[in-house]
Amino acid sequence: PKPQHAITVAVSSRALFDLVEERRIYEEQGVEKYVEYQQENENVTLKPGPAFHFVKALEHVNARLLELYPDDEERFDIVLMTNNHAQVGVRLINSINHYGLTIERFCMTGGKSPVGYLTAYLTNLYLSADSEKVQEAIEAGIASATMFTANKDVTYSDTQLRVAFDGDAVLFSDESEQIVKEQGLDKFFEHEQLNENKPLAQGPLKGFLEDLGKLQKKFYAKNERLNCPIRTFLVTARSAASSGARVLKTLRSWGLEIDEALFLAGAPKGPILVKIRPHIFFDDQMFHIEGAQKLGTIAAHVPYGVAQKYQKSA
């Protein structure tokens, strides 16, 4: 698809593939040894990385869209956005072809940060294993997250893309989270009930949920609601009775649907995510990311909002 019509997902090579050993060579022996190693092993297929199953699920959605709308270009376009050197490209291409992935656009920046290219590629979502680049992209206004590998092998759906979002500082702004951190839970509940009918401001991932919603409606229009290959989840630490209404009313005011909303009232998210088995779970707080990882969920950290300041001081 042409970039202006596509939903562009930029993925780094370390998010798409397992490059832990290669990264170690780069850090311990330098760039020349790293490039030499990659060239010597260019016919050795790379193992899947944390974003691999998510990318496969995106491609399944594309296949279904092409069946229903053969002339429509509004579908996912996956770009490999990496600061690798072009000499490493052959191994990446061989691995992509081995797994039958459709990734035609490559951006290999030879050691320079790829963030400047994200805007040029009209990127809707950027996934990387490098937290500094993700932070840079978030500051540039691009929906981004740092990928973390799950600590257990889990089977993922190959017929439905499943995406789970935290609420505050992910789909929504961090305004309510600021009150929790600075004034405590009681003030937060009071504030949310007073402002129940005032929509929350948008957070960094709101646009991506919107993109998913647009594609879901294409399936609904063909009477495929029950067989839709996209399912979205809100997994929030908020309590339903005391602070849930504002969240649901905000989504309604944006004209967005979420398939399942889970209000956990401060309970751990990991066990719920095991049940959902999302291809990706977005959260702004590292302790939720770590809890998800331990139980086998591929999690993506969104470095946005007041929680980042508290995490750094901790």
Salt bridges, closest charged atoms under 4 A:
GLU21 OE2 - ARG24 NH2 2.50
GLU22 OE2 - ARG91 NH1 2.81
GLU27 OE2 - ARG23 NE 3.05
GLU28 OE1 - ARG24 NH1 2.72
ASP72 OD2 - LYS218 NZ 2.35
GLU73 OE2 - LYS2 NZ 3.98
GLU73 OE1 - HIS5 ND1 2.63
GLU74 OE2 - LYS214 NZ 3.52
GLU74 OE1 - LYS218 NZ 3.23
ASP77 OD2 - ARG105 NE 2.48
ASP130 OD2 - LYS133 NZ 2.67
ASP166 OD1 - LYS269 NZ 2.98
ASP168 OD2 - ARG238 NE 2.80
GLU175 OE2 - ARG246 NH2 3.15
GLU192 OE2 - HIS191 ND1 2.87
GLU192 OE1 - ARG238 NH1 2.85
GLU192 OE2 - ARG246 NH1 3.06
GLU196 OE2 - LYS249 NZ 2.77
GLU210 OE2 - LYS206 NZ 3.28
ASP211 OD1 - LYS214 NZ 3.97
GLU224 OE1 - ARG64 NH2 2.62
GLU257 OE1 - ARG225 NH1 3.63
GLU260 OE2 - ARG231 NE 2.88
ASP283 OD2 - LYS269 NZ 2.66
